């Protein structure tokens, strides 16, 4: 995966780069500090994901998103922001962004969100799902825990916590093949194809708290 990270705060830029390098070690990364440099970079490079700071020079909030989307030529664009209010989230998604990532996201959820967008989904923070009066941004329906067995909920909670199949099997005293069977049923019920999408969908749908450990 080839990723552009654009942010004018050096410490945050370095932190995001470090997280992504650990999570996606085979990926290539490009960085920029403002919208103009980002657009110039997209003219030179073919990439798979563009990450934009909402407040960096040239963005003017949501106004810079369409230009980045055009320059990205179909590559998904996500917005990172230190200010996550529902109006900003709604405006960014309406402008074509495939995700809104508050800078307060935990590392695990941040990586799940990137994986979801890379797989073709759209990420919006879980707290904005629970605001039906401001439903211009739709993150999917709330999920009913009664659709899942107790064991499936245990497995799903551990997925959100970032546990591997082996770790889940050990903690639940089950065989890995049994965990895989549970995962298959969980994916079917959630309508997803992989662990990352399942974790994000579970959090966004209110099945599992975002801070689960």
PLY file of the C-alpha trace (Angstrom):
ply
format ascii 1.0
element vertex 213
property float x
property float y
property float z
element edge 212
property int vertex1
property int vertex2
end_header
0.00 0.00 0.00
1.26 3.49 -0.90
0.09 6.18 1.50
0.32 9.98 1.57
0.25 11.55 5.05
-0.22 15.33 5.00
-0.06 17.29 8.26
1.70 20.50 9.27
2.40 19.35 12.85
5.76 17.50 12.78
5.17 15.52 15.98
1.77 14.24 14.89
3.05 13.50 11.40
5.92 11.50 12.87
3.56 9.64 15.23
1.16 8.66 12.43
4.02 7.60 10.19
5.42 5.42 12.96
2.06 3.74 13.60
1.49 3.01 9.95
5.03 1.71 9.40
4.51 -0.77 12.24
1.04 -1.82 11.07
1.84 -1.99 7.34
5.58 -2.70 7.12
5.51 -3.47 3.39
3.92 -0.13 2.52
5.50 2.98 1.02
4.91 6.40 2.59
5.04 9.98 1.33
4.62 13.05 3.55
3.55 16.64 2.95
2.98 19.71 5.13
0.28 21.60 3.22
-2.36 21.12 0.54
-0.29 22.54 -2.33
2.56 20.12 -1.66
0.07 17.28 -1.38
-1.49 18.09 -4.75
1.96 18.33 -6.36
2.91 14.99 -4.84
-0.27 13.37 -6.20
0.62 14.64 -9.66
3.93 12.77 -9.47
2.99 9.63 -7.58
0.36 6.91 -7.84
-0.89 6.09 -4.35
-3.53 3.98 -2.60
-4.59 6.27 0.24
-4.41 10.00 1.02
-4.59 11.28 4.60
-5.20 15.01 5.05
-5.05 17.20 8.14
-8.29 19.18 8.29
-6.53 22.36 9.49
-3.22 22.37 7.61
-2.32 25.32 5.32
-4.34 25.42 2.13
-7.16 23.17 3.32
-9.52 25.86 4.58
-11.42 23.12 6.34
-13.63 21.11 4.03
-12.88 23.27 0.99
-9.61 21.50 0.20
-11.12 18.01 0.06
-12.54 18.15 -3.51
-9.18 19.31 -4.90
-7.40 16.44 -3.18
-9.99 13.93 -4.42
-9.57 15.17 -7.99
-5.78 15.02 -7.78
-5.95 11.55 -6.22
-7.77 10.19 -9.31
-10.05 7.80 -7.47
-7.77 7.03 -4.55
-9.66 7.27 -1.23
-9.07 10.40 0.82
-9.51 10.55 4.59
-9.42 13.55 6.91
-7.58 13.75 10.23
-8.65 16.40 12.72
-8.03 17.55 16.26
-11.53 19.03 16.32
-14.21 16.38 15.76
-17.67 17.92 15.83
-20.65 16.48 14.01
-20.87 19.36 11.53
-17.23 18.86 10.45
-17.71 15.10 10.11
-20.88 15.56 8.09
-19.28 18.16 5.80
-16.16 16.07 5.13
-18.12 12.94 4.21
-20.49 14.99 2.06
-17.46 16.44 0.26
-16.34 12.94 -0.68
-13.93 11.93 2.09
-13.92 8.21 2.83
-13.15 8.68 6.48
-12.92 11.13 9.36
-10.21 10.27 11.89
-10.16 12.28 15.13
-6.61 12.72 16.40
-7.80 11.31 19.73
-8.41 7.82 18.27
-6.65 4.96 20.03
-3.91 3.36 17.93
-5.81 0.10 17.50
-8.97 1.82 16.25
-6.92 4.14 14.04
-5.34 1.14 12.27
-8.72 -0.59 11.96
-10.13 2.57 10.37
-7.31 2.72 7.81
-7.83 -0.98 6.99
-11.55 -0.38 6.53
-11.03 2.51 4.12
-8.35 0.58 2.22
-10.85 -2.28 1.84
-13.41 0.08 0.28
-15.41 1.18 3.33
-16.00 4.54 4.99
-15.00 5.25 8.59
-16.84 7.67 10.86
-16.23 7.77 14.65
-18.60 5.65 16.72
-19.83 8.60 18.78
-21.43 10.14 15.70
-23.50 7.02 15.03
-25.38 7.67 18.26
-26.74 11.03 17.09
-29.87 10.13 15.06
-31.03 13.75 15.02
-27.97 14.60 12.94
-28.06 11.62 10.62
-26.77 13.32 7.48
-23.70 11.18 8.04
-24.80 7.54 8.06
-22.44 5.00 9.51
-24.73 1.99 9.25
-27.57 0.69 11.45
-27.21 -0.11 15.13
-26.52 -3.80 15.64
-28.57 -6.08 17.89
-26.44 -8.12 20.33
-29.19 -10.77 20.46
-28.20 -11.80 16.92
-24.94 -13.14 18.34
-24.28 -16.01 20.72
-22.44 -15.35 23.99
-19.34 -17.03 22.55
-19.52 -14.95 19.35
-19.68 -11.78 21.44
-16.64 -12.92 23.41
-14.73 -13.54 20.18
-15.87 -10.23 18.69
-14.81 -8.32 21.80
-11.34 -9.85 21.58
-11.13 -8.99 17.86
-11.82 -5.35 18.72
-9.11 -5.61 21.38
-6.67 -6.63 18.64
-6.18 -10.28 19.68
-5.03 -12.86 17.12
-6.86 -16.16 16.56
-4.21 -17.91 18.63
-4.61 -15.43 21.50
-8.40 -15.71 21.37
-8.21 -19.51 21.42
-5.90 -19.43 24.44
-8.00 -16.95 26.38
-11.26 -18.80 25.69
-9.68 -22.27 26.05
-10.76 -23.29 22.53
-9.08 -24.67 19.42
-8.05 -22.21 16.70
-10.24 -24.06 14.19
-13.22 -23.34 16.46
-12.31 -19.65 16.56
-12.22 -19.62 12.75
-15.73 -21.10 12.65
-16.97 -18.41 15.03
-15.29 -15.75 12.88
-17.02 -17.06 9.76
-20.42 -16.73 11.43
-19.56 -13.31 12.87
-18.46 -12.02 9.45
-21.70 -13.30 7.90
-23.86 -11.62 10.54
-21.97 -8.33 10.25
-21.84 -8.47 6.44
-18.06 -8.05 6.38
-15.11 -9.95 4.91
-12.24 -9.46 7.33
-11.26 -8.87 10.97
-10.53 -5.16 10.61
-13.89 -4.46 9.03
-15.60 -6.59 11.68
-13.90 -4.68 14.50
-14.77 -1.25 13.13
-18.35 -2.31 12.31
-18.83 -3.72 15.82
-17.64 -0.48 17.41
-19.62 1.74 15.05
-22.75 -0.39 15.52
-22.55 -0.20 19.31
-21.88 -3.92 19.84
-18.51 -3.44 21.52
-17.25 -0.30 23.33
-14.41 1.47 21.50
-12.17 1.34 24.56
-12.41 -2.45 24.94
-9.14 -4.04 26.07
0 1
1 2
2 3
3 4
4 5
5 6
6 7
7 8
8 9
9 10
10 11
11 12
12 13
13 14
14 15
15 16
16 17
17 18
18 19
19 20
20 21
21 22
22 23
23 24
24 25
25 26
26 27
27 28
28 29
29 30
30 31
31 32
32 33
33 34
34 35
35 36
36 37
37 38
38 39
39 40
40 41
41 42
42 43
43 44
44 45
45 46
46 47
47 48
48 49
49 50
50 51
51 52
52 53
53 54
54 55
55 56
56 57
57 58
58 59
59 60
60 61
61 62
62 63
63 64
64 65
65 66
66 67
67 68
68 69
69 70
70 71
71 72
72 73
73 74
74 75
75 76
76 77
77 78
78 79
79 80
80 81
81 82
82 83
83 84
84 85
85 86
86 87
87 88
88 89
89 90
90 91
91 92
92 93
93 94
94 95
95 96
96 97
97 98
98 99
99 100
100 101
101 102
102 103
103 104
104 105
105 106
106 107
107 108
108 109
109 110
110 111
111 112
112 113
113 114
114 115
115 116
116 117
117 118
118 119
119 120
120 121
121 122
122 123
123 124
124 125
125 126
126 127
127 128
128 129
129 130
130 131
131 132
132 133
133 134
134 135
135 136
136 137
137 138
138 139
139 140
140 141
141 142
142 143
143 144
144 145
145 146
146 147
147 148
148 149
149 150
150 151
151 152
152 153
153 154
154 155
155 156
156 157
157 158
158 159
159 160
160 161
161 162
162 163
163 164
164 165
165 166
166 167
167 168
168 169
169 170
170 171
171 172
172 173
173 174
174 175
175 176
176 177
177 178
178 179
179 180
180 181
181 182
182 183
183 184
184 185
185 186
186 187
187 188
188 189
189 190
190 191
191 192
192 193
193 194
194 195
195 196
196 197
197 198
198 199
199 200
200 201
201 202
202 203
203 204
204 205
205 206
206 207
207 208
208 209
209 210
210 211
211 212
